[in-house]
C-alpha cells in the first residue's frame, strides 16, 4: 500500500492512504537515502510504501523520492542531521519581535535553507496585538527589510484573528509548514485557522522570555479550506548543513542578483576587490544584517548567530 506520513514519533509513523485510512507503521531495517545521515529516516510529508501485517499495523519498506526537505543539524549528534519535513510547498516562518525575540540571523538561516531546497518562504509576524509603538516600529522596519528583497510578509494576531483570512489564502492548495522558535505561537495560530484541532498551547516563560515546547514532534493536519499544515517542534537554533562556501551567496536573492557584476567569478564577497555586493553594502542597497548573516554562515559561526544585528541598519537610517 502507498500512503502519506502524517506523524513521526521516532519509532512509529502514522500513514494515511489515498482512501483516507490511517495506519500505524514502523520501519524494517535501516534506511539510507542518498547518503543522508539522518536521525529520522522517515519524515512527515514522505510518501511511503508499506505492507499491512495481521495486527493491522504496517511495515514501511520504501520511501518515494522527495521533491524537497528541510533539515537542521541534530541536537545531540553533530555529524548527523534531522529532517524536519519533506515535500513541502510553502514555509511559513513565524516571527515575534520580543516575546520571544526572533533575530534576523535566525530568519536568514531559515530563508537560506528554504532557497537551497526550492521552497517558497513567507514571513509571518505574529502577536501584533501585543505591540506598543516602539515594538511596532521595530516590526515594520524588519518587514521593510525583507519585503524589499522580495519575501512575502504577513502581519497576524492569532488571538484576535487579524490577518488569518489572508494567511488562509496563501495556504490554499498547498502543503505548508509552520516553524520558528518555541513560543512564537505556532499551535495557537493553527488553532485560529482550524479551531477543531484544539492543539495544546502554553504561555511564554517569564523568567527566560522563551517559549516552552508544546509540540514534541512534527505532525501534519488536513484543514477544511483545501490545505495541509505541518506543525513542528519549536527550535532554538538552526544550523546550515550541506552547503559549499561558493554557493551560499546564491541563496541570498539580493546577492545573487549582483554576483555577475563582481570582478571574480568565485568571489566570496569578503576581501576580494571590485565586489558588487560590498559596493551595494556601502550604498545601503543591501542590509548589513543580511551581510553579517552571510559571513557567519560562510565561516561556520554557530555560536553567536542569534545575536541581533539589524539594529545597525535601523540606526543608519535615522
Backbone as CSV, one residue per row, in Angstrom:
resi,resn,N_x,N_y,N_z,CA_x,CA_y,CA_z,C_x,C_y,C_z
1,UNK,0.843,-1.192,0.000,0.000,0.000,0.000,0.885,1.252,0.000
2,UNK,0.304,2.344,-0.477,1.023,3.619,-0.523,0.279,4.651,0.326
3,UNK,1.034,5.463,1.034,0.399,6.482,1.864,1.324,7.643,2.155
4,UNK,0.772,8.638,2.836,1.480,9.864,3.189,1.716,9.878,4.691
5,UNK,2.963,10.146,5.107,3.295,10.164,6.528,2.766,11.446,7.162
6,UNK,1.883,11.273,8.141,1.271,12.410,8.826,1.928,12.707,10.171
7,UNK,2.556,11.708,10.774,3.106,11.899,12.108,4.297,10.975,12.299
8,UNK,5.318,11.497,12.966,6.500,10.701,13.270,6.873,10.924,14.727
9,UNK,6.979,9.841,15.469,7.397,9.948,16.870,8.781,9.351,17.076
10,UNK,9.461,9.011,15.990,10.796,8.454,16.090,10.843,6.960,15.890
11,UNK,9.837,6.271,16.382,9.807,4.812,16.212,8.541,4.351,15.483
12,UNK,7.468,5.125,15.602,6.213,4.802,14.911,5.803,5.957,14.014
13,UNK,5.148,5.612,12.919,4.748,6.604,11.924,3.277,6.400,11.587
14,UNK,2.525,7.512,11.597,1.126,7.458,11.199,1.043,7.774,9.714
15,UNK,0.505,6.828,8.947,0.458,6.946,7.491,-0.994,6.923,7.020
16,UNK,-1.345,7.849,6.121,-2.704,7.936,5.582,-2.698,7.504,4.126
17,UNK,-3.555,6.553,3.795,-3.654,6.076,2.413,-4.518,7.021,1.590
18,UNK,-4.511,6.804,0.269,-5.336,7.627,-0.613,-6.822,7.458,-0.312
19,UNK,-7.181,6.314,0.280,-8.583,6.073,0.648,-8.959,6.754,1.960
20,UNK,-7.981,7.404,2.600,-8.260,8.124,3.840,-8.150,7.285,5.092
21,UNK,-7.559,6.094,4.983,-7.407,5.209,6.141,-6.027,5.422,6.760
22,UNK,-5.989,5.540,8.091,-4.732,5.733,8.803,-4.199,4.404,9.326
23,UNK,-2.888,4.227,9.197,-2.216,3.048,9.728,-1.022,3.481,10.579
24,UNK,-0.842,2.771,11.683,0.366,2.965,12.475,1.434,2.046,11.903
25,UNK,2.571,2.626,11.525,3.614,1.849,10.851,4.963,1.999,11.552
26,UNK,5.795,1.007,11.324,7.181,1.069,11.763,8.060,0.784,10.548
27,UNK,9.348,0.951,10.719,10.250,0.647,9.610,10.973,-0.657,9.906
28,UNK,11.340,-1.338,8.852,12.051,-2.597,8.989,13.471,-2.399,8.499
29,UNK,14.438,-2.641,9.379,15.826,-2.420,8.987,16.171,-0.945,8.962
30,UNK,17.303,-0.627,8.360,17.774,0.760,8.305,17.657,1.311,6.889
31,UNK,17.191,2.542,6.808,17.110,3.221,5.522,18.311,4.131,5.349
32,UNK,18.861,4.142,4.169,19.867,5.142,3.806,19.384,5.811,2.529
33,UNK,19.106,7.103,2.613,18.533,7.825,1.482,19.569,8.787,0.912
34,UNK,20.085,8.446,-0.248,21.038,9.321,-0.946,22.173,9.768,-0.038
35,UNK,22.601,8.890,0.834,23.744,9.196,1.682,23.452,10.158,2.818
36,UNK,22.195,10.512,3.043,21.856,11.430,4.131,21.994,10.695,5.464
37,UNK,22.860,11.211,6.323,22.984,10.637,7.661,21.977,11.328,8.562
38,UNK,20.791,10.778,8.612,19.693,11.425,9.320,19.311,10.629,10.560
39,UNK,18.912,11.371,11.598,18.429,10.717,12.813,17.026,10.158,12.617
40,UNK,16.326,10.630,11.588,14.975,10.128,11.309,14.847,9.796,9.825
41,UNK,15.004,8.542,9.454,14.968,8.170,8.030,13.627,8.449,7.363
42,UNK,12.545,8.383,8.125,11.210,8.684,7.591,10.715,9.979,8.227
43,UNK,10.248,10.909,7.396,9.814,12.215,7.897,8.363,12.478,7.530
44,UNK,7.736,13.377,8.273,6.393,13.816,7.934,6.427,14.460,6.552
45,UNK,5.481,14.068,5.697,5.446,14.546,4.321,5.971,13.528,3.332
46,UNK,6.636,12.481,3.826,7.128,11.426,2.941,5.972,10.604,2.364
47,UNK,6.125,10.202,1.108,5.225,9.215,0.503,5.929,7.868,0.622
48,UNK,5.251,6.897,1.218,5.890,5.607,1.507,5.029,4.449,1.024
49,UNK,5.693,3.328,0.782,5.013,2.057,0.518,5.163,1.185,1.753
50,UNK,4.092,0.494,2.120,4.149,-0.340,3.321,3.268,-1.576,3.161
51,UNK,3.591,-2.585,3.928,2.789,-3.806,3.991,2.018,-3.825,5.298
52,UNK,0.768,-4.276,5.243,-0.055,-4.369,6.447,0.066,-5.781,7.022
53,UNK,0.376,-5.858,8.314,0.521,-7.146,8.976,-0.793,-7.574,9.619
54,UNK,-0.777,-8.724,10.272,-2.013,-9.305,10.820,-2.668,-8.420,11.871
55,UNK,-1.876,-7.657,12.608,-2.444,-6.805,13.658,-2.899,-5.450,13.124
56,UNK,-3.024,-5.335,11.792,-3.442,-4.095,11.119,-2.427,-2.966,11.264
57,UNK,-1.226,-3.303,11.653,-0.154,-2.317,11.662,0.718,-2.534,10.433
58,UNK,1.386,-1.470,10.010,2.149,-1.546,8.774,3.644,-1.563,8.985
59,UNK,4.348,-2.053,7.973,5.811,-2.029,7.954,6.241,-1.298,6.688
60,UNK,6.901,-0.140,6.868,7.347,0.670,5.731,8.587,0.029,5.114
61,UNK,8.544,-0.165,3.795,9.694,-0.767,3.130,10.275,0.115,2.031
62,UNK,9.544,1.163,1.604,10.046,2.021,0.536,9.652,3.474,0.803
63,UNK,10.586,4.374,0.587,10.303,5.810,0.665,10.454,6.381,-0.735
64,UNK,9.405,7.026,-1.245,9.458,7.619,-2.575,10.426,8.798,-2.579
65,UNK,10.925,9.121,-3.760,11.865,10.233,-3.877,11.211,11.533,-3.425
66,UNK,11.945,12.290,-2.635,11.429,13.562,-2.125,11.689,14.686,-3.121
67,UNK,10.716,15.582,-3.287,10.967,16.750,-4.152,11.774,17.801,-3.397
68,UNK,11.683,17.794,-2.077,12.496,18.674,-1.237,12.374,18.210,0.208
69,UNK,13.161,18.820,1.066,13.027,18.571,2.504,13.734,19.697,3.238
70,UNK,13.356,19.893,4.484,14.006,20.892,5.331,14.744,20.142,6.423
71,UNK,16.029,20.470,6.591,16.822,19.776,7.591,17.503,20.764,8.521
72,UNK,17.865,20.276,9.688,18.716,21.023,10.611,19.705,20.044,11.214
73,UNK,20.724,20.580,11.830,21.691,19.707,12.477,21.037,19.018,13.670
74,UNK,21.388,17.766,13.877,20.873,17.027,15.012,21.352,17.684,16.303
75,UNK,20.463,17.747,17.284,20.794,18.413,18.545,21.917,17.681,19.274
76,UNK,21.857,16.362,19.284,22.804,15.581,20.072,23.920,14.941,19.254
77,UNK,23.707,14.779,17.960,24.684,14.102,17.114,25.174,15.074,16.046
78,UNK,26.349,15.648,16.284,26.809,16.762,15.444,27.033,16.371,13.992
79,UNK,27.333,15.104,13.726,27.622,14.693,12.352,26.371,14.231,11.616
80,UNK,25.248,14.291,12.274,24.014,13.875,11.626,23.042,15.044,11.528
81,UNK,22.025,14.863,10.695,21.005,15.890,10.525,19.648,15.332,10.918
82,UNK,18.718,16.233,11.139,17.345,15.845,11.437,16.451,16.442,10.352
83,UNK,15.686,15.608,9.676,14.773,16.096,8.642,13.496,16.579,9.322
84,UNK,13.231,17.873,9.220,12.051,18.442,9.871,10.783,18.024,9.132
85,UNK,10.809,18.092,7.812,9.646,17.710,6.996,10.093,17.589,5.549
86,UNK,9.285,16.888,4.740,9.619,16.721,3.327,8.418,17.056,2.448
87,UNK,8.700,17.230,1.159,7.657,17.503,0.150,6.772,18.680,0.545
88,UNK,7.442,19.772,0.880,6.754,20.968,1.366,6.593,21.975,0.223
89,UNK,5.421,22.605,0.139,5.178,23.638,-0.879,5.532,25.038,-0.377
90,UNK,5.199,25.316,0.877,5.444,26.652,1.429,5.940,26.556,2.864
91,UNK,6.884,27.412,3.178,7.401,27.530,4.528,6.941,28.858,5.118
92,UNK,6.194,28.780,6.199,5.772,29.983,6.922,6.611,30.072,8.189
93,UNK,7.485,31.071,8.245,8.322,31.252,9.418,7.662,32.274,10.331
94,UNK,7.230,31.841,11.497,6.591,32.738,12.442,7.648,33.535,13.193
95,UNK,7.475,34.845,13.165,8.446,35.757,13.756,7.751,36.575,14.835
96,UNK,8.348,36.628,16.015,7.874,37.541,17.057,9.019,38.477,17.416
97,UNK,8.665,39.696,17.780,9.688,40.718,17.989,10.300,40.636,19.381
98,UNK,9.451,40.435,20.398,10.001,40.491,21.757,9.490,39.401,22.701
99,UNK,8.542,38.573,22.267,8.044,37.558,23.203,7.740,36.240,22.507
100,UNK,8.765,35.428,22.228,10.204,35.659,22.432,10.797,36.412,21.248
101,UNK,12.011,36.942,21.393,12.633,37.649,20.274,13.102,36.692,19.187
102,UNK,12.876,37.069,17.920,13.399,36.332,16.772,14.416,37.228,16.080
103,UNK,15.638,36.758,15.973,16.696,37.591,15.394,16.737,37.451,13.879
104,UNK,17.308,38.453,13.240,17.450,38.395,11.789,18.391,37.273,11.366
105,UNK,19.380,36.956,12.185,20.302,35.873,11.823,19.577,34.540,11.791
106,UNK,18.639,34.340,12.711,17.838,33.112,12.696,16.955,33.082,11.448
107,UNK,16.303,34.209,11.159,15.449,34.300,9.969,16.263,34.008,8.710
108,UNK,17.432,34.617,8.617,18.248,34.459,7.411,18.671,33.013,7.199
109,UNK,19.014,32.314,8.259,19.398,30.903,8.122,18.227,30.068,7.613
110,UNK,17.057,30.374,8.093,15.889,29.626,7.619,15.602,29.952,6.154
111,UNK,15.692,31.222,5.795,15.429,31.622,4.410,16.458,31.014,3.455
112,UNK,17.710,30.971,3.873,18.756,30.361,3.048,18.445,28.891,2.809
113,UNK,18.019,28.201,3.854,17.669,26.785,3.710,16.481,26.610,2.774
114,UNK,15.471,27.481,2.912,14.306,27.404,2.027,14.712,27.626,0.574
115,UNK,15.584,28.618,0.338,16.071,28.884,-1.018,16.827,27.672,-1.561
116,UNK,17.671,27.086,-0.727,18.503,25.971,-1.168,17.671,24.764,-1.580
117,UNK,16.541,24.561,-0.905,15.714,23.390,-1.193,14.473,23.728,-2.021
118,UNK,14.448,24.942,-2.556,13.398,25.296,-3.501,12.010,25.400,-2.899
119,UNK,11.917,25.913,-1.681,10.631,26.054,-1.007,10.303,27.532,-0.854
120,UNK,9.109,27.917,-1.255,8.692,29.314,-1.095,8.569,29.649,0.385
121,UNK,9.193,30.743,0.788,9.180,31.145,2.196,8.347,32.409,2.384
122,UNK,7.542,32.406,3.447,6.719,33.564,3.806,6.982,33.881,5.276
123,UNK,7.225,35.154,5.581,7.419,35.554,6.968,6.089,35.996,7.561
124,UNK,5.751,35.427,8.708,4.503,35.757,9.393,4.849,36.434,10.710
125,UNK,4.624,37.735,10.773,4.874,38.470,12.009,3.652,38.315,12.907
126,UNK,3.827,37.565,13.981,2.712,37.186,14.847,2.651,38.075,16.093
127,UNK,1.513,38.009,16.767,1.269,38.709,18.037,1.263,40.226,17.877
128,UNK,0.762,40.712,16.727,0.757,42.161,16.501,-0.165,42.889,17.475
129,UNK,-1.089,42.145,18.108,-1.995,42.764,19.087,-1.262,43.166,20.361
130,UNK,-0.036,42.656,20.573,0.711,42.953,21.796,1.682,44.112,21.627
131,UNK,1.744,44.694,20.422,2.770,45.708,20.140,2.444,47.051,20.779
132,UNK,3.465,47.688,21.359,3.364,49.118,21.627,4.019,49.824,20.431
133,UNK,4.103,51.143,20.488,4.592,51.899,19.327,6.032,51.523,18.967
134,UNK,6.890,51.378,19.973,8.299,51.077,19.705,8.454,49.694,19.077
135,UNK,7.705,48.715,19.588,7.791,47.353,19.054,7.221,47.305,17.642
136,UNK,6.139,48.053,17.405,5.557,48.089,16.066,6.536,48.690,15.065
137,UNK,7.234,49.753,15.459,8.238,50.353,14.574,9.322,49.337,14.230
138,UNK,9.731,48.573,15.238,10.761,47.553,15.028,10.275,46.492,14.043
139,UNK,9.018,46.067,14.224,8.459,45.037,13.344,8.323,45.557,11.913
140,UNK,7.838,46.778,11.768,7.644,47.334,10.431,8.976,47.535,9.713
141,UNK,10.019,47.881,10.468,11.322,48.015,9.837,11.825,46.653,9.356
142,UNK,11.643,45.625,10.189,12.069,44.283,9.796,11.280,43.825,8.571
143,UNK,9.983,44.152,8.538,9.152,43.803,7.385,9.643,44.518,6.132
144,UNK,10.009,45.781,6.268,10.559,46.535,5.131,11.829,45.882,4.616
145,UNK,12.681,45.466,5.549,13.968,44.866,5.200,13.785,43.645,4.303
146,UNK,12.819,42.780,4.663,12.638,41.533,3.905,11.721,41.708,2.694
147,UNK,10.789,42.639,2.772,9.894,42.873,1.634,10.666,43.390,0.426
148,UNK,11.665,44.232,0.674,12.401,44.807,-0.455,13.291,43.770,-1.128
149,UNK,13.584,42.673,-0.422,14.325,41.568,-1.045,13.395,40.751,-1.930
150,UNK,12.093,40.761,-1.583,11.124,40.017,-2.382,10.343,38.971,-1.613
151,UNK,10.550,38.899,-0.293,9.824,37.914,0.508,8.454,38.450,0.916
152,UNK,7.450,37.577,0.830,6.117,37.949,1.307,6.144,38.049,2.826
153,UNK,5.496,39.075,3.340,5.404,39.283,4.783,3.943,39.488,5.172
154,UNK,3.495,38.771,6.187,2.135,38.900,6.684,2.173,39.344,8.142
155,UNK,1.153,40.105,8.546,1.013,40.525,9.948,-0.228,39.849,10.516
156,UNK,-0.054,39.163,11.628,-1.131,38.313,12.141,-1.269,38.458,13.661
157,UNK,-2.492,38.361,14.120,-2.776,38.174,15.545,-3.652,36.931,15.667
158,UNK,-3.074,35.868,16.199,-3.825,34.619,16.345,-5.004,34.792,17.292
159,UNK,-4.790,35.543,18.367,-5.822,35.669,19.400,-6.981,36.549,18.955
160,UNK,-6.698,37.552,18.115,-7.756,38.454,17.661,-8.213,38.163,16.234
161,UNK,-7.574,37.206,15.573,-7.988,36.815,14.226,-7.550,37.753,13.126
162,UNK,-6.703,38.712,13.443,-6.241,39.662,12.417,-5.296,38.967,11.451
163,UNK,-5.539,39.148,10.166,-4.663,38.596,9.142,-4.826,37.112,8.886
164,UNK,-5.728,36.451,9.605,-5.883,34.998,9.470,-6.447,34.620,8.101
165,UNK,-7.418,35.376,7.602,-8.011,35.059,6.298,-6.991,35.212,5.169
166,UNK,-6.129,36.218,5.282,-5.084,36.412,4.285,-4.099,35.250,4.307
167,UNK,-3.817,34.761,5.498,-2.929,33.611,5.640,-3.551,32.365,5.011
168,UNK,-4.852,32.189,5.207,-5.553,31.048,4.605,-5.426,31.049,3.086
169,UNK,-5.551,32.234,2.489,-5.431,32.347,1.034,-4.060,31.890,0.554
170,UNK,-3.033,32.225,1.334,-1.671,31.822,0.968,-1.480,30.310,1.083
171,UNK,-2.276,29.671,1.933,-2.083,28.249,2.222,-2.916,27.327,1.346
172,UNK,-3.929,27.849,0.679,-4.861,27.007,-0.086,-4.141,26.175,-1.144
173,UNK,-4.495,24.905,-1.197,-3.968,24.004,-2.201,-2.521,23.597,-2.004
174,UNK,-1.983,23.856,-0.833,-0.559,23.602,-0.611,-0.325,22.818,0.678
175,UNK,0.860,22.181,0.726,1.355,21.596,1.980,2.295,22.634,2.594
176,UNK,1.910,23.148,3.740,2.674,24.224,4.370,3.298,23.737,5.671
177,UNK,4.353,24.409,6.056,4.971,24.117,7.339,5.086,25.407,8.130
178,UNK,4.692,25.367,9.381,4.888,26.481,10.293,6.124,26.159,11.121
179,UNK,7.008,27.113,11.245,8.160,26.886,12.105,8.585,28.193,12.736
180,UNK,9.582,28.098,13.614,10.030,29.251,14.363,10.422,28.811,15.756
181,UNK,10.873,29.773,16.552,11.270,29.456,17.923,10.077,28.949,18.735
182,UNK,10.371,28.273,19.834,9.320,27.915,20.780,8.681,29.194,21.319
183,UNK,7.359,29.205,21.381,6.665,30.342,21.969,6.229,31.413,20.998
184,UNK,6.521,31.238,19.688,6.098,32.267,18.731,4.624,32.133,18.382
185,UNK,3.981,31.065,18.831,2.534,30.946,18.649,2.106,30.050,17.510
186,UNK,2.922,29.057,17.170,2.573,28.170,16.054,1.273,27.425,16.313
187,UNK,1.186,26.771,17.467,-0.011,25.980,17.763,-1.243,26.861,17.911
188,UNK,-1.064,28.033,18.514,-2.179,28.965,18.662,-2.686,29.425,17.298
189,UNK,-1.759,29.654,16.377,-2.146,30.092,15.044,-2.860,28.980,14.286
190,UNK,-2.379,27.741,14.418,-3.062,26.613,13.778,-4.476,26.492,14.334
191,UNK,-4.633,26.692,15.640,-5.967,26.648,16.248,-6.866,27.755,15.698
192,UNK,-6.286,28.915,15.418,-7.066,30.017,14.844,-7.519,29.679,13.431
193,UNK,-6.672,28.956,12.693,-7.023,28.539,11.336,-8.059,27.426,11.348
194,UNK,-7.943,26.530,12.306,-8.808,25.347,12.392,-9.092,25.060,13.863
195,UNK,-10.077,25.751,14.481,-10.338,25.609,15.910,-10.620,24.180,16.357
196,UNK,-11.150,23.358,15.469,-11.498,21.985,15.847,-10.279,21.138,16.203
197,UNK,-9.077,21.568,15.765,-7.867,20.799,16.088,-7.515,20.904,17.561
198,UNK,-7.743,22.067,18.142,-7.543,22.263,19.581,-6.158,21.804,20.037
199,UNK,-5.118,22.287,19.352,-3.754,21.920,19.729,-3.384,22.527,21.074
200,UNK,-2.546,21.818,21.823,-2.123,22.303,23.138,-1.203,23.505,22.991
201,UNK,-1.376,24.472,23.885,-0.519,25.658,23.899,-0.082,25.941,25.328
202,UNK,1.001,26.695,25.456,1.495,27.109,26.772,1.907,28.575,26.720
203,UNK,1.991,29.161,27.910,2.387,30.552,27.989,3.908,30.673,27.874
204,UNK,4.358,31.888,27.537,5.790,32.172,27.486,6.364,32.108,28.902
205,UNK,7.556,31.562,29.034,8.258,31.548,30.308,8.723,32.965,30.624
206,UNK,8.185,33.570,31.689,8.530,34.946,32.011,9.993,35.080,32.426
207,UNK,10.520,34.048,33.078,11.890,34.119,33.573,12.900,34.227,32.446
208,UNK,12.697,33.446,31.395,13.678,33.404,30.312,13.174,34.053,29.029
209,UNK,11.915,34.507,29.012,11.317,35.123,27.829,11.425,34.205,26.617
210,UNK,11.271,32.904,26.860,11.315,31.933,25.782,10.069,31.072,25.843
211,UNK,9.737,30.518,24.708,8.583,29.641,24.670,8.890,28.291,25.275
212,UNK,7.859,27.645,25.757,8.001,26.292,26.246,7.543,25.340,25.150
213,UNK,8.267,24.246,24.986,7.941,23.302,23.921,6.582,22.651,24.196
214,UNK,5.639,22.877,23.296,4.348,22.220,23.409,4.189,21.150,22.343
215,UNK,4.831,21.335,21.201,4.840,20.322,20.150,6.152,19.566,20.263
216,UNK,6.098,18.245,20.441,7.319,17.477,20.652,7.722,16.697,19.414
217,UNK,6.870,16.689,18.391,7.205,16.012,17.141,6.403,16.654,16.022
218,UNK,6.873,16.468,14.794,6.170,17.046,13.651,4.909,16.254,13.353
219,UNK,3.867,16.959,12.948,2.600,16.300,12.607,1.860,17.108,11.555
220,UNK,1.287,16.398,10.574,0.523,17.036,9.510,-0.966,16.983,9.831
221,UNK,-1.665,18.060,9.469,-3.117,18.120,9.672,-3.804,18.548,8.377
222,UNK,-4.961,17.947,8.105,-5.802,18.384,6.991,-6.679,19.528,7.476
223,UNK,-6.702,20.622,6.721,-7.515,21.772,7.075,-8.718,21.840,6.143
224,UNK,-9.790,22.443,6.614,-11.047,22.385,5.853,-11.131,23.425,4.734
225,UNK,-10.017,24.119,4.447,-10.039,25.071,3.332,-9.018,24.648,2.266
226,UNK,-8.965,23.317,2.025,-8.110,22.741,0.980,-6.642,23.060,1.236
227,UNK,-6.175,22.708,2.417,-4.775,22.944,2.762,-4.312,21.890,3.756
228,UNK,-3.012,21.677,3.766,-2.384,20.818,4.761,-1.336,21.638,5.501
229,UNK,-1.233,21.408,6.808,-0.247,22.113,7.609,0.576,21.105,8.386
230,UNK,1.887,21.327,8.421,2.776,20.518,9.248,3.190,21.369,10.438
231,UNK,2.768,20.961,11.616,3.154,21.646,12.845,4.462,21.025,13.315
232,UNK,5.427,21.857,13.688,6.752,21.347,14.039,7.142,21.784,15.441
233,UNK,8.053,21.053,16.074,8.559,21.493,17.381,9.282,22.821,17.252
234,UNK,9.197,23.649,18.270,9.942,24.903,18.263,11.430,24.607,18.310
235,UNK,12.199,25.391,17.577,13.641,25.160,17.559,14.361,26.428,17.977
236,UNK,15.354,26.278,18.843,16.088,27.439,19.343,17.249,27.810,18.435
237,UNK,17.730,26.851,17.671,18.845,27.115,16.774,18.631,26.425,15.451
238,UNK,19.295,26.938,14.422,19.103,26.346,13.099,20.436,26.367,12.375
239,UNK,21.089,25.215,12.297,22.408,25.145,11.688,22.328,24.833,10.208
240,UNK,23.100,25.543,9.420,23.158,25.294,7.981,24.008,24.054,7.715
241,UNK,23.522,23.191,6.849,24.267,21.970,6.537,24.323,21.762,5.025
242,UNK,25.329,21.011,4.613,25.460,20.563,3.219,25.496,21.701,2.204
243,UNK,26.225,22.775,2.485,26.363,23.861,1.518,27.834,24.179,1.307
244,UNK,28.236,24.278,0.039,29.592,24.703,-0.279,29.690,26.218,-0.117
245,UNK,30.860,26.686,0.277,31.039,28.122,0.511,30.671,28.952,-0.719
246,UNK,31.020,28.430,-1.897,30.798,29.189,-3.134,29.319,29.343,-3.477
247,UNK,28.461,28.504,-2.905,27.050,28.563,-3.269,26.192,29.317,-2.255
248,UNK,26.723,29.598,-1.074,25.914,30.219,-0.016,25.339,31.555,-0.477
249,UNK,26.153,32.371,-1.143,25.677,33.676,-1.606,24.528,33.581,-2.597
250,UNK,24.451,32.457,-3.317,23.371,32.283,-4.291,22.011,32.181,-3.623
251,UNK,22.005,31.835,-2.328,20.740,31.676,-1.607,20.322,32.953,-0.876
252,UNK,21.073,34.022,-1.103,20.661,35.369,-0.716,20.239,36.060,-2.014
253,UNK,18.946,36.178,-2.314,18.497,36.670,-3.624,19.121,37.994,-4.042
254,UNK,19.306,38.911,-3.091,19.854,40.217,-3.441,21.345,40.115,-3.773
255,UNK,22.026,39.099,-3.242,23.426,38.853,-3.604,23.491,38.235,-5.008
256,UNK,22.637,37.240,-5.211,22.629,36.510,-6.478,22.378,37.449,-7.655
257,UNK,21.542,38.447,-7.418,21.190,39.403,-8.475,22.396,40.218,-8.942
258,UNK,23.366,40.394,-8.041,24.507,41.259,-8.343,25.801,40.499,-8.622
259,UNK,25.835,39.206,-8.360,27.094,38.461,-8.374,27.820,38.520,-9.720
260,UNK,27.076,38.630,-10.825,27.743,38.661,-12.133,28.476,39.986,-12.363
261,UNK,28.271,40.964,-11.464,28.979,42.237,-11.570,30.286,42.245,-10.771
262,UNK,30.515,41.158,-9.996,31.782,41.044,-9.271,32.908,40.771,-10.267
263,UNK,34.104,41.235,-9.951,35.241,41.056,-10.855,35.594,39.578,-11.015
264,UNK,35.505,38.835,-9.910,35.899,37.429,-9.937,34.673,36.526,-9.879
265,UNK,34.679,35.498,-10.723,33.544,34.571,-10.766,33.352,33.820,-9.453
266,UNK,34.466,33.568,-8.750,34.381,32.824,-7.484,34.442,33.744,-6.271
267,UNK,34.016,34.964,-6.447,34.060,35.962,-5.370,33.229,35.501,-4.170
268,UNK,33.836,35.548,-2.989,33.125,35.208,-1.749,32.642,36.468,-1.029
269,UNK,32.839,37.619,-1.636,32.324,38.894,-1.116,32.926,39.235,0.254
270,UNK,34.206,38.935,0.398,34.889,39.268,1.656,35.982,40.301,1.388
271,UNK,37.217,39.831,1.099,38.328,40.766,0.868,38.576,41.029,-0.614
272,UNK,37.844,40.365,-1.504,38.118,40.493,-2.929,37.859,41.932,-3.428
273,UNK,38.704,42.432,-4.326,38.473,43.778,-4.887,37.331,43.776,-5.895
274,UNK,36.750,44.955,-6.100,35.687,45.155,-7.086,34.544,44.149,-6.892
275,UNK,34.078,44.088,-5.658,32.964,43.186,-5.311,31.659,43.974,-5.343
276,UNK,30.725,43.551,-6.170,29.454,44.268,-6.332,28.617,44.213,-5.060
277,UNK,28.729,43.143,-4.306,27.946,43.005,-3.074,28.442,44.002,-2.031
278,UNK,29.765,44.124,-1.885,30.301,45.083,-0.907,30.030,46.526,-1.344
279,UNK,30.045,46.766,-2.651,29.695,48.102,-3.148,28.246,48.432,-2.809
280,UNK,27.361,47.457,-3.005,25.936,47.660,-2.688,25.740,47.861,-1.194
281,UNK,26.564,47.187,-0.417,26.502,47.335,1.042,26.863,48.761,1.436
282,UNK,27.893,49.294,0.831,28.317,50.672,1.120,27.258,51.693,0.710
283,UNK,26.467,51.333,-0.304,25.425,52.250,-0.785,24.084,51.993,-0.098
284,UNK,24.088,51.154,0.937,22.865,50.800,1.677,21.806,50.130,0.810
285,UNK,22.243,49.492,-0.251,21.313,48.749,-1.107,21.138,47.313,-0.606
286,UNK,22.058,46.870,0.225,21.976,45.569,0.903,22.076,45.823,2.391
287,UNK,21.249,45.139,3.170,21.221,45.346,4.625,22.461,44.747,5.279
288,UNK,23.018,45.486,6.240,24.181,44.986,6.964,23.848,43.691,7.703
289,UNK,22.642,43.570,8.210,22.283,42.355,8.943,22.335,41.133,8.038
290,UNK,21.942,41.303,6.778,21.983,40.194,5.822,23.436,39.823,5.513
291,UNK,24.263,40.825,5.332,25.674,40.548,5.050,26.331,39.862,6.244
292,UNK,26.010,40.329,7.456,26.574,39.707,8.651,26.126,38.253,8.758
293,UNK,24.877,37.987,8.464,24.386,36.603,8.478,25.148,35.757,7.463
294,UNK,25.376,36.340,6.284,26.104,35.620,5.238,27.511,35.250,5.704
295,UNK,28.208,36.209,6.315,29.573,35.955,6.784,29.571,34.888,7.882
296,UNK,28.600,34.953,8.784,28.518,33.952,9.859,28.315,32.557,9.283
297,UNK,27.432,32.442,8.292,27.187,31.139,7.663,28.440,30.686,6.913
298,UNK,29.063,31.620,6.198,30.261,31.309,5.419,31.381,30.771,6.311
299,UNK,31.514,31.377,7.490,32.598,30.997,8.393,32.195,29.905,9.368
300,UNK,30.952,29.423,9.240,30.501,28.349,10.114,30.360,28.768,11.555
301,UNK,30.020,30.040,11.779,29.890,30.561,13.141,28.536,30.180,13.711
302,UNK,28.496,29.063,14.432,27.238,28.576,15.009,26.956,29.233,16.355
303,UNK,28.020,29.676,17.030,27.880,30.053,18.433,27.149,31.370,18.639
304,UNK,27.404,32.329,17.742,26.897,33.687,18.004,25.805,34.132,17.037
305,UNK,25.259,33.185,16.247,24.384,33.653,15.178,23.050,34.184,15.666
306,UNK,22.709,33.999,16.954,21.448,34.549,17.437,21.582,36.013,17.837
307,UNK,22.795,36.559,17.781,22.985,37.972,18.073,22.261,38.805,17.027
308,UNK,21.488,39.748,17.486,20.699,40.549,16.549,21.520,41.726,16.053
309,UNK,21.609,41.883,14.732,22.441,42.948,14.188,21.663,43.895,13.285
310,UNK,20.369,43.645,13.089,19.677,44.502,12.132,19.507,45.911,12.660
311,UNK,19.711,46.117,13.976,19.600,47.455,14.535,20.653,48.377,13.930
312,UNK,21.787,47.801,13.463,22.784,48.627,12.801,22.209,49.299,11.566
313,UNK,21.412,48.536,10.803,20.777,49.099,9.613,19.796,50.187,10.008
314,UNK,19.038,49.889,11.064,17.989,50.806,11.500,18.616,52.130,11.949
315,UNK,19.723,52.013,12.694,20.379,53.226,13.188,20.930,54.069,12.043
316,UNK,21.396,53.388,10.988,21.950,54.123,9.842,20.869,54.902,9.114
317,UNK,19.597,54.414,9.243,18.509,55.103,8.540,18.124,56.386,9.241
318,UNK,18.425,56.439,10.558,17.938,57.564,11.360,18.880,58.765,11.289
